[in-house]
Amino acid sequence: MTGKHKMTRREFVGASTAGAFAATIVPRNVLGQGQIAPSEEFGGALIGCGGRGGGTFGCLGKGVRRLASCDVKYKDRCDNKTFYTDFRKVLERKDIHVVAIATHPGWHALISIAAMEAGKDVVCEKPMTRFVSEGRAVADAEKRFGRVFQVERKGGYNPNLTRKIFESGLLKNCDSVLVRKGGFKVRGWSGMVKYQVTDVPENLDWDMYCGPASLRPFNRHRVGGSHRGYWDHVGGGLADMAHHHLHSLAYQYGRDLTAPVEITPHAPPAHPECCGLWAWCEMKYADGFTLVLESGEWGEPYPHKPKNLGEGDLLTMLSEEDRKKLDEMPDPERLPYFEEAIRTRSRTASYAERSHRVATIYHLANVAFRCGRPLKFDPDTEQIVGDDEANRLVNQPMRAPWRL
């Protein structure tokens, strides 16, 4: 098209419906096996180029050309053409349509929101956020800007009857107790209480690395994989690993639609800066369903027996009338991965609202560990009930000029 009717490929993607867009794609069988049609190609950027960066960029799928790499360690080779240290300059580029975010989690929310506001679709490493209010902000941005969002390569779960029962809302009371034990790398991702202050490497923008968190004295243990041990950047092994364990579990049991209402921790006193050990955390939902996270790395085990109810048990809790209603309801929607979603303009299986609810589980556990007491949470307001100190960890302050 020419003249005043000229339209870029990206503008066409954003303005078209899924069906209209699909009609513009040249089938791969026409081009030959493994080839990508030009209409399926996207310009991509990787923001955060550490150990997980390549894998996260791979979650963008086929047909994405990497046009830019951004990392705070690129001070010595930043040219603002291919290599960047400031993600905002990357997001200004019109030829970049999708971004993969693999920074430390202290940056995940702010960069995800800025990318979606700039018209980009986003794959973000887990954990999606550092605290609860960040998750609400990302989920709201996904809706407001109409972008496609995915946490890592999470999704593709086949709908099942357990999911359908919980999603239906027909089951009002459920005394199932599900214990998820181990696999959280608690000791391995604990912080250093005492450490030596050293000079910042010349190639590292330390101020930008700290970002919205406090500007701490530099120590190499706060950079790279060991950053997981500090509240400034993430939430220890629990926040780092729990999304792996809980995403499919939350989907199956309908826990990605709400949040726990009672949180009971068992852990030693927490350090104000460093993530540390914990034994278990009991999370009760309004319908009676109980999820227990148990580290297996400290203290006594969870004192109560699991009571993991199956599909048959759950069905017996429904009246005959409700079982008929359940049969008449459509099966839960199966949502695609990012590669398909950016072409059909649909939500992914780990879209921001769902992933936020999953992250809320382990964020609340960490709040309880840090406060050292049971908490009550309102899933609608997403606030701790009657506890101002705990709410300051639900919605944490950010260092200027950064804000949600």
Disulfide bonds with the S-S distance in Angstrom:
none
